[in-house]
Amino acid sequence: MSGLLVAQSGQPQGLPPLELPNVEYSAMAPHLILIGGALVLLVWVAMMRRRAPWVWAAFTVVVGLASLVASWLMWLEVDRNGPRSAVADSILVDGYSIFFMVLVSAIVVLAALMGEAYLRREDVRGPEFYVLMLLSASGAMFMASANDLVITFLGLEILSIALYVLAGLDNRRMESREAAIKYFVLGAFSSAVFLYGVALVYGATGSTNLGEITGYLQSTVTPSNGVLLAGVALLLVGFGFKVAAVPFHAWTPDVYQGAPSPVTGFMAAGAKAAGFAGLLRVFFSTFDTLKLDWQPIVWVLAVATLLVGSVLAIVQEDIKRVLAYSSISHAGFVLIGLQAANDKGLAGSLYYLLTYTFMVLGSFTVVTLVGRKGDARHDLNAYRGLSARRPALALAFTVLLLAQAGIPFTTGFLAKFYVISAAVEGRSYSLALIGMLSSVVAAFFYLRITVLMYMSTDEEQAEESRHETLAIPRSMAVVLAVSVAITVAFGLLPAPVIDFARDATTLL
């Protein structure tokens, strides 16, 4: 006798029925398009005898565009019917998540175009770059749309594991292998810290769902909850590693320098957007009632990130390390928006991430071109006389560098102004002042590179550079044209992008 009474239907009595969530695949359409594209590409390559790398790049661009269209259709639906949750309230479909879906889809398209010319030049004929990039981008989307800390962690791991492999994609170079192992070790450590934070938050609130945690914090008076505050602190540390906030930035310069240049560009744009997507979602929507506890910590992180990124970039002699510390400085500006803890701060952070994406992708496209075959010429002297060899390329790089410095009539100036004005509105006057001063310091190394391109005093090297050819593939020319056009056009007419970022917060 088993001790169970069996009904006529054959099912054991006394056991609760298994309730499966209703999975609305339409709520994850962009995610599934990227994952499905990666799987189709894998099967396609396994069944083909003839290698056609340009076809794989074109397929990846089509997948990215399909994801972009699906994201925009979801935006129109949310604008019409309002935000909603799906898959047992673990996925959110709102303006905030769709904002990052659109942004990540655009990153996939531009990174695929940038990578195609690089892989052809380096004679890398495998599809690994495209497959891993699509999977990593899907993880970024899950982080943006997650309404549960467990889903956020899964998205973080999908994003990170693919990036670990991408960093070591060029295993013929010792620097690439070293970058992969450093990124893996520190990334695994940060994931463990993040997961421990999730466990502490669950122990303090009884849930990992962001909505339920919010309800608990709003309905429960807890004068001092050390477990909850420790969990929030560990979550901030985990996100801090991913967005390269000081003092969790140590991996960034070495990994940026060692990884293949297109991978570095994708990492600088996609990983940073994904990290801030999770960070801003969790702290703005869930831990808003605890902002008096975490605002001082974020203030310190923002100040340290701004100053370390701006000052240490000055002494670098490698362009990829310069841009690595530049990305750290930019993370500090996004943290200013978080520290403001108001709607303008959130909108400013979103606008900053969108504009930074195109500036950094265009910049690393130039770095990939100047690096030549072997991806090894990244010292600043390689940029001497660039205007004599390729005036259009030097002009494009100048525009992108000046935009990152915050020169007026570019999106970079408006992005910095937006987050600093949010800090002023939040009465963080000292942080706003430090942000402006760090921007002045950062302008030095951007102008230094510009001077090297246009006003080199080494006549012999400049004369030699005039006879040196530097071919610009069409795919990279497209990336540069799009990046510069968006940086300049929306710097002169910023209303559409600002409205897009603002609507992403009002629909949240």
C-alpha positions in Angstrom: 0.0 0.0 0.0 1.5 3.3 -1.0 -0.7 5.3 1.4 -2.1 7.5 -1.3 -5.7 7.4 -2.4 -5.9 7.4 -6.2 -8.9 9.0 -7.9 -10.6 7.6 -10.9 -8.6 9.9 -13.0 -5.4 8.2 -11.9 -4.0 11.3 -10.1 -3.0 11.0 -6.5 -5.2 12.8 -4.0 -3.9 15.0 -1.2 -1.3 16.7 -3.4 -1.8 20.3 -4.6 -2.1 20.6 -8.4 0.9 21.9 -10.2 0.2 25.5 -11.4 2.3 26.5 -14.4 2.5 30.2 -15.2 1.0 31.5 -18.4 3.9 32.3 -20.6 3.2 35.2 -22.9 5.9 34.9 -25.5 4.9 38.3 -27.0 6.2 40.0 -23.9 9.6 38.6 -24.6 9.6 38.9 -28.4 12.9 40.9 -28.8 14.6 38.5 -26.3 13.4 35.5 -28.2 14.3 36.9 -31.6 18.0 37.4 -30.4 18.1 33.9 -28.8 16.4 32.3 -31.8 18.8 34.1 -34.2 21.8 32.8 -32.3 20.5 29.2 -32.4 19.6 29.4 -36.1 23.0 30.7 -36.9 24.7 27.9 -35.0 22.7 25.2 -36.8 23.2 26.9 -40.1 26.9 27.0 -39.8 27.0 23.4 -38.6 25.2 22.3 -41.8 27.1 24.4 -44.2 30.4 23.3 -45.8 31.3 26.6 -47.3 32.2 29.5 -45.0 30.6 32.8 -45.7 31.4 35.3 -42.9 29.8 38.2 -44.6 26.5 36.3 -44.7 26.6 35.6 -41.0 27.2 39.3 -40.4 24.3 40.2 -42.6 22.1 37.7 -40.8 23.0 39.2 -37.5 22.1 42.7 -38.7 18.8 41.4 -39.9 18.1 39.7 -36.5 19.1 43.0 -34.7 16.7 45.0 -37.0 13.9 42.5 -36.4 14.4 42.8 -32.6 14.4 46.6 -33.1 11.1 46.5 -35.0 9.5 44.2 -32.4 10.7 46.5 -29.6 9.2 49.5 -31.3 5.8 47.7 -31.8 5.8 46.9 -28.1 6.5 50.6 -27.4 3.4 51.5 -29.4 1.3 48.9 -27.6 2.4 50.1 -24.2 1.8 53.7 -25.2 -1.8 52.6 -26.2 -2.7 50.1 -23.5 -0.3 50.9 -20.6 2.4 48.8 -19.0 1.8 45.2 -17.9 3.6 42.3 -16.3 3.9 38.8 -17.7 5.2 35.3 -16.9 3.9 35.1 -13.3 4.8 38.8 -12.7 8.5 38.2 -13.4 8.7 40.2 -16.6 7.7 43.8 -17.0 6.6 45.3 -20.3 6.8 49.0 -19.8 8.5 52.0 -21.3 11.7 51.5 -19.3 12.3 47.9 -20.4 11.4 48.7 -24.1 13.8 51.7 -24.0 16.7 49.3 -23.3 15.4 46.8 -25.8 15.5 49.4 -28.5 19.0 50.5 -27.4 20.4 47.0 -27.2 19.0 46.1 -30.6 20.7 49.1 -32.1 24.0 48.1 -30.4 23.7 44.6 -31.9 23.3 46.0 -35.4 26.2 48.4 -35.2 28.5 46.0 -33.4 27.8 43.3 -36.1 28.8 45.8 -38.8 31.9 46.8 -36.9 32.9 43.2 -36.2 32.5 42.0 -39.9 35.4 44.1 -41.2 37.6 43.2 -38.2 37.0 39.4 -38.5 37.7 39.5 -42.2 40.9 41.5 -41.7 42.1 39.1 -38.9 41.0 36.1 -41.0 38.7 34.8 -38.2 36.1 32.8 -40.1 34.0 31.4 -37.3 30.5 32.7 -36.4 31.4 32.7 -32.7 31.4 36.5 -32.4 27.9 36.9 -33.8 26.4 34.0 -31.8 27.9 35.1 -28.5 27.0 38.7 -29.1 23.3 37.8 -29.7 23.2 35.7 -26.6 24.9 38.4 -24.5 22.4 41.0 -25.8 19.5 38.8 -24.9 20.8 38.8 -21.3 20.9 42.6 -21.3 17.3 42.6 -22.3 16.3 40.3 -19.5 18.1 42.5 -17.0 16.1 45.5 -18.3 12.7 43.8 -18.2 13.2 41.7 -15.0 10.6 42.2 -12.2 12.4 39.6 -10.0 15.9 39.6 -8.6 16.4 36.0 -9.7 15.6 37.0 -13.4 18.0 39.9 -13.0 20.7 37.5 -11.9 20.0 35.1 -14.8 20.1 38.0 -17.3 23.4 39.1 -15.7 24.9 35.7 -16.1 23.7 35.3 -19.7 25.2 38.7 -20.5 28.5 38.0 -18.7 29.4 34.4 -19.7 29.1 35.3 -23.3 31.3 38.4 -22.7 34.0 36.3 -21.0 34.4 34.2 -24.1 34.2 37.2 -26.4 37.1 38.9 -24.5 39.3 35.9 -25.3 38.0 35.5 -28.9 41.5 36.2 -30.4 43.3 33.4 -28.6 46.4 34.0 -30.8 47.1 37.1 -28.7 48.3 36.7 -25.1 46.6 40.0 -24.2 43.2 38.6 -25.3 43.6 35.5 -23.2 44.7 37.5 -20.2 41.7 39.8 -20.6 39.3 36.9 -20.7 40.7 35.2 -17.5 40.8 38.5 -15.6 37.2 39.3 -16.6 36.0 35.8 -15.7 37.6 35.8 -12.3 36.4 39.2 -11.2 33.1 38.8 -13.0 32.4 35.5 -11.1 33.3 37.2 -7.8 30.9 40.1 -8.5 28.1 37.6 -9.5 28.6 35.8 -6.2 28.4 39.1 -4.2 25.2 40.0 -6.1 23.6 36.6 -5.4 24.5 36.9 -1.7 22.7 40.2 -1.8 19.7 38.6 -3.3 19.7 36.0 -0.6 19.8 38.7 2.2 17.0 40.7 0.6 14.9 37.6 0.3 15.6 36.8 4.0 14.6 40.3 5.1 11.5 40.7 2.9 10.4 37.1 2.1 10.4 37.6 -1.7 12.6 38.3 -4.6 9.8 39.9 -6.7 10.4 43.6 -7.0 6.8 44.5 -6.7 6.3 42.4 -3.6 9.5 43.8 -2.1 8.2 47.3 -2.8 4.9 46.5 -1.1 6.6 45.1 1.9 8.8 48.2 2.4 5.8 50.5 2.0 3.6 48.6 4.5 6.2 47.6 7.1 7.8 50.0 9.5 11.4 48.8 10.1 13.5 51.4 12.0 16.6 49.3 11.5 16.9 46.2 9.4 20.6 45.3 9.1 19.9 42.2 6.9 18.0 44.3 4.4 20.5 47.1 4.3 23.4 44.6 3.9 21.5 43.0 1.0 21.0 46.4 -0.7 24.7 47.2 -0.2 25.8 43.8 -1.8 23.4 44.4 -4.7 25.0 47.8 -5.2 28.5 46.2 -5.2 27.4 43.6 -7.7 26.0 46.2 -10.1 29.0 48.4 -9.4 31.3 45.7 -10.9 29.2 45.5 -14.0 29.1 49.2 -14.6 32.8 49.8 -13.7 32.1 52.1 -10.8 35.1 52.9 -8.5 36.4 51.0 -6.5 35.0 48.1 -8.5 36.6 49.2 -11.7 40.0 47.4 -11.6 39.1 45.0 -14.4 38.1 47.6 -16.9 41.4 49.0 -18.3 43.1 45.6 -18.7 40.0 43.9 -20.2 39.3 46.8 -22.6 43.0 46.8 -23.7 43.3 43.1 -24.2 40.0 42.2 -25.7 39.5 42.5 -29.5 38.5 46.1 -30.4 35.0 45.3 -31.7 34.4 43.2 -28.5 35.6 46.1 -26.4 33.1 48.4 -28.2 30.2 46.1 -27.7 31.3 45.6 -24.0 31.5 49.3 -23.4 28.1 50.0 -24.9 26.1 46.8 -24.2 27.4 45.7 -20.8 27.3 49.2 -19.3 23.7 49.7 -20.6 22.7 46.4 -19.1 24.3 47.0 -15.8 22.6 50.4 -15.4 19.3 48.9 -16.6 19.3 46.6 -13.7 20.7 49.1 -11.2 18.3 51.9 -12.0 15.3 49.6 -12.1 16.0 48.0 -8.7 17.0 51.2 -6.8 14.5 53.6 -8.4 11.4 51.4 -8.3 12.1 49.0 -5.4 14.3 50.6 -2.9 13.0 54.1 -3.2 11.7 54.1 0.4 15.3 53.4 1.5 16.9 56.2 -0.6 18.0 58.1 2.5 20.2 55.1 3.3 21.7 54.4 -0.1 21.9 58.0 -1.5 25.1 58.9 0.6 26.8 55.7 -0.6 25.9 56.4 -4.3 27.2 60.0 -3.7 30.6 58.6 -2.6 30.7 56.1 -5.5 29.8 58.9 -8.0 32.5 61.2 -6.8 35.2 58.5 -6.7 34.2 57.3 -10.2 34.2 60.8 -11.7 37.6 61.7 -10.3 39.4 58.4 -10.8 38.1 58.0 -14.4 39.0 61.6 -15.4 42.4 61.8 -13.7 43.9 58.4 -14.5 42.9 58.7 -18.2 45.4 61.6 -18.5 48.4 59.5 -17.8 47.5 56.6 -20.2 49.5 56.0 -23.4 47.2 53.4 -24.9 44.0 54.6 -26.6 41.9 51.7 -25.4 43.0 52.3 -21.8 42.2 56.0 -22.3 38.7 55.1 -23.4 38.4 52.6 -20.6 39.0 55.3 -18.0 36.7 57.5 -20.0 33.9 55.0 -19.7 34.5 54.9 -15.9 34.1 58.7 -15.9 30.9 58.4 -17.9 29.6 55.8 -15.4 30.1 58.5 -12.7 27.8 60.9 -14.6 25.0 58.2 -14.8 25.5 57.7 -11.1 24.8 61.4 -10.6 21.3 60.8 -12.0 20.8 57.8 -9.7 21.9 59.8 -6.7 19.4 62.6 -7.5 16.7 60.0 -6.9 14.0 61.9 -8.9 12.3 61.6 -12.2 14.6 64.0 -13.9 17.6 62.0 -12.6 16.2 58.8 -14.1 15.4 60.4 -17.4 18.8 62.0 -17.5 20.5 58.7 -16.8 18.6 57.1 -19.6 19.4 59.9 -22.0 23.1 59.7 -21.1 23.2 56.0 -21.7 21.6 56.3 -25.1 23.9 59.1 -26.3 27.0 57.5 -24.8 26.2 54.2 -26.7 26.7 55.8 -30.1 29.7 57.9 -29.1 31.6 54.9 -27.8 30.7 52.6 -30.7 31.9 55.1 -33.2 35.1 55.7 -31.2 35.9 52.0 -31.0 35.3 51.8 -34.7 38.1 54.3 -35.3 40.3 52.4 -32.8 39.6 49.1 -34.7 40.6 50.8 -38.0 43.8 52.4 -36.7 44.8 49.2 -34.9 45.5 47.6 -38.3 46.0 43.9 -38.8 46.9 42.2 -35.6 44.9 44.7 -33.6 48.1 45.9 -31.9 48.7 49.6 -32.8 46.8 51.3 -30.0 49.5 53.7 -28.6 48.6 57.3 -29.0 51.5 57.9 -31.4 49.6 55.8 -34.0 47.2 58.8 -34.3 49.8 61.3 -35.3 49.0 62.7 -38.7 45.7 60.8 -39.0 44.2 63.9 -40.5 46.7 63.8 -43.3 46.0 60.2 -44.2 42.2 60.1 -43.6 40.8 63.6 -43.0 37.2 62.3 -42.9 38.1 59.6 -40.3 40.0 62.2 -38.2 37.0 64.5 -38.4 34.6 61.8 -37.3 36.8 60.8 -34.4 37.2 64.5 -33.4 33.4 64.9 -33.3 33.0 61.8 -31.1 35.8 62.8 -28.7 34.5 66.4 -28.3 31.0 65.0 -27.7 32.3 62.8 -24.9 34.1 65.9 -23.5 30.7 67.7 -23.4 31.2 70.3 -26.1 28.0 72.3 -26.9 25.8 71.3 -29.9 26.5 67.6 -29.3 24.5 65.0 -27.4 27.4 64.7 -24.9 26.9 68.3 -23.7 23.1 67.8 -23.3 23.6 64.5 -21.5 26.0 66.0 -18.9 23.7 69.1 -18.5 20.7 66.8 -18.0 22.2 64.8 -15.1 23.9 67.7 -13.5 20.6 69.7 -13.5 18.9 66.7 -11.9 21.5 66.8 -9.1 20.9 70.5 -8.6 17.1 69.8 -8.4 17.8 67.2 -5.8 19.9 69.7 -3.8 23.2 67.8 -4.4 25.1 70.9 -5.2 28.5 69.6 -4.3 28.1 66.6 -6.5 27.0 68.8 -9.4 30.1 71.0 -8.9 32.4 67.9 -8.8 30.7 66.6 -12.0 31.4 69.9 -13.8 35.0 70.0 -12.6 35.7 66.4 -13.7 34.3 67.2 -17.1 36.8 70.0 -17.4 39.6 67.6 -16.4 38.4 64.9 -18.9 38.4 67.4 -21.7 42.2 67.4 -21.5 42.8 63.9 -22.7 40.1 64.2 -25.4 41.8 67.4 -26.7 45.2 65.7 -26.5 44.1 63.0 -29.0 42.7 65.7 -31.2 45.9 67.6 -31.2 47.9 64.5 -32.1 45.6 64.0 -35.1 45.8 67.6 -36.4 48.8 69.4 -34.9 51.6 66.9 -34.6 55.0 68.5 -34.4 56.8 65.4 -35.5 57.3 66.3 -39.2 59.1 63.2 -40.2 56.5 60.9 -38.8 53.7 63.1 -40.2 55.3 62.9 -43.7 55.6 59.2 -43.4 52.0 58.9 -42.4 50.9 60.7 -45.6 52.2 57.8 -47.7 50.6 55.2 -45.5 47.2 53.9 -46.7 44.3 53.2 -44.3 41.4 51.6 -46.0 37.9 52.1 -44.4 35.5 49.1 -45.1 32.0 50.0 -46.0 30.5 48.4 -42.9 32.7 50.4 -40.6 31.9 53.6 -42.6 28.2 52.9 -41.9 28.8 52.6 -38.2 30.8 55.9 -38.2 28.3 57.7 -40.3 25.4 56.6 -38.0 27.3 57.4 -34.8 28.4 60.9 -35.9 25.0 61.7 -37.4 23.1 60.8 -34.2 25.7 62.6 -32.1 25.4 65.9 -34.1 21.8 65.8 -35.2 20.3 65.1 -31.8 22.7 67.5 -30.3 21.2 70.3 -32.5 17.6 68.9 -32.3 17.5 67.0 -29.0 13.7 67.0 -28.4 12.9 63.5 -29.9 15.6 61.7 -27.9 14.8 63.6 -24.7 11.1 62.9 -25.1 11.9 59.2 -25.7 13.9 59.0 -22.4 11.3 61.0 -20.5 8.5 58.8 -21.8 10.4 55.7 -20.7 10.2 57.0 -17.1 6.5 58.1 -17.2 5.4 54.7 -18.5 7.4 52.9 -15.7 
